[in-house]
Amino acid sequence: MTVEMVATAGRTLQGQEFAALYAEAQQFYALQMQILDAHDTGLWAQTFTEDAVLELPSLPEPVPARPGLARHERAGAAAQRRAGSPLSHWVGMLDVQPRADGSLHTRCSALVYATPDGGGSKVLYVCVMEDVLIRSRGGWLIAHRRVIRDDLA
């Protein structure tokens, strides 16, 4: 079996400095997914840069910029309310690669699951999420997100 290792040349930060950066990225994703699950579309769109691009496997072309992101999420939230099964997101197995320009390249697993009223939760999608994060006013924003669904790969 051959295993391809992701290059770690970008990980030049040492020990506690990298640990602090990794914790910031984890906290960013925890908050962003909670905002998404609460359907706060305006706040969720603000976790992206003004010119961000979102690539989703269910869409024919990338969604550009904050207004498009908010519009896309509002439509998804409305469909979930009609279906009566709210969706929730879980992110794990986060890999963080610092870049020389100060941005972060991240890759993680993301589970999307539904919990119908009175029923048990069911995993709907298993995804890989790849982001480019840039620092802005002490926090992080997504400049580019690419989501790959296992069932469509």
C-alpha positions in Angstrom: 0.0 0.0 0.0 1.3 3.4 -1.0 0.4 6.4 1.1 1.0 9.9 -0.2 2.0 12.3 2.5 1.0 15.9 2.3 4.0 18.2 2.2 4.8 19.8 5.5 7.3 22.3 4.2 4.8 25.1 5.0 4.7 24.1 8.6 7.7 26.1 9.7 6.0 27.3 12.9 7.3 25.7 16.1 5.5 23.9 18.9 3.3 26.2 20.8 3.0 28.8 18.0 1.6 26.1 15.6 -0.6 24.7 18.4 -2.1 28.2 19.0 -2.7 28.6 15.3 -4.3 25.2 15.0 -6.6 26.0 18.0 -7.6 29.2 16.2 -8.6 27.3 13.1 -10.5 24.7 15.1 -12.4 27.5 16.9 -13.2 29.2 13.6 -14.8 26.1 12.2 -16.7 25.3 15.4 -18.3 28.8 15.4 -18.8 28.9 11.6 -20.7 25.5 11.6 -22.8 26.7 14.6 -23.8 29.8 12.6 -24.6 27.7 9.6 -26.7 25.3 11.6 -28.6 28.3 13.2 -29.3 29.6 9.6 -27.9 33.0 10.4 -27.2 33.6 6.7 -25.9 37.1 7.0 -23.4 36.2 9.8 -22.4 33.0 8.0 -21.6 35.0 4.8 -19.5 37.3 6.8 -17.1 34.4 7.6 -16.0 34.7 4.0 -14.0 37.4 2.3 -15.9 40.0 0.1 -14.6 38.2 -3.0 -14.7 34.6 -1.7 -15.6 31.7 -3.9 -17.6 28.6 -2.7 -17.4 25.4 -4.8 -20.1 22.9 -4.0 -20.6 19.6 -5.9 -24.4 20.1 -6.1 -24.0 23.4 -8.0 -23.0 23.7 -11.7 -20.7 26.6 -11.0 -19.0 28.3 -8.0 -20.9 30.7 -5.9 -19.0 34.1 -5.9 -18.9 36.7 -3.2 -20.9 37.3 0.0 -24.3 38.2 -1.5 -24.3 35.0 -3.5 -23.3 33.0 -0.5 -26.0 34.4 1.7 -28.6 33.9 -1.1 -27.6 30.3 -1.5 -27.7 29.6 2.2 -31.1 31.3 2.6 -32.5 29.0 -0.1 -31.0 25.9 1.7 -32.4 27.0 5.1 -35.9 27.5 3.6 -35.8 24.0 2.0 -34.7 22.4 5.3 -37.6 24.1 7.2 -40.0 22.8 4.6 -38.6 19.3 4.9 -38.9 19.4 8.7 -35.4 17.8 9.2 -32.9 20.4 10.3 -29.3 19.8 9.1 -26.3 19.9 11.3 -22.6 19.9 10.5 -19.7 18.2 12.2 -16.1 19.0 11.2 -13.1 16.9 12.2 -9.7 15.5 11.1 -8.6 19.1 10.5 -5.2 19.6 8.8 -3.8 23.1 8.9 -1.0 24.1 6.6 0.4 27.7 7.2 1.5 29.4 4.0 4.4 31.9 3.6 1.9 34.7 2.9 0.2 34.2 6.3 -2.8 32.4 4.9 -3.8 28.9 5.9 -4.7 26.0 3.7 -7.0 23.6 5.6 -8.5 20.3 4.8 -11.0 18.4 6.9 -13.8 15.9 7.0 -17.3 17.2 7.3 -20.4 15.3 8.0 -23.9 16.6 7.3 -26.6 15.0 9.2 -30.4 15.4 9.5 -32.5 14.9 12.6 -36.2 14.6 11.8 -38.7 15.6 14.4 -39.1 12.7 16.8 -36.5 10.6 15.0 -32.9 9.7 15.2 -30.1 11.5 13.4 -29.0 10.2 10.0 -25.8 11.0 8.1 -26.7 12.4 4.7 -23.3 13.4 3.3 -19.6 12.7 4.0 -17.5 15.4 2.6 -14.0 16.8 2.4 -13.7 20.5 2.8 -10.7 22.4 1.6 -10.3 26.1 2.5 -8.0 29.0 2.1 -8.2 31.2 5.2 -6.8 34.7 5.5 -6.4 36.7 8.7 -8.6 39.7 9.0 -8.9 42.0 12.1 -7.6 39.3 14.4 -9.8 36.5 13.1 -10.0 34.3 10.0 -12.1 34.6 6.8 -12.5 32.1 4.0 -11.2 33.2 0.7 -12.0 30.0 -1.1 -13.9 26.8 -0.1 -14.1 23.6 -2.1 -16.4 20.9 -0.9 -16.1 17.3 -2.2 -18.8 14.8 -1.4 -17.7 11.2 -1.2 -20.7 9.9 -3.0 -20.1 12.2 -6.0 -16.3 11.9 -6.2 
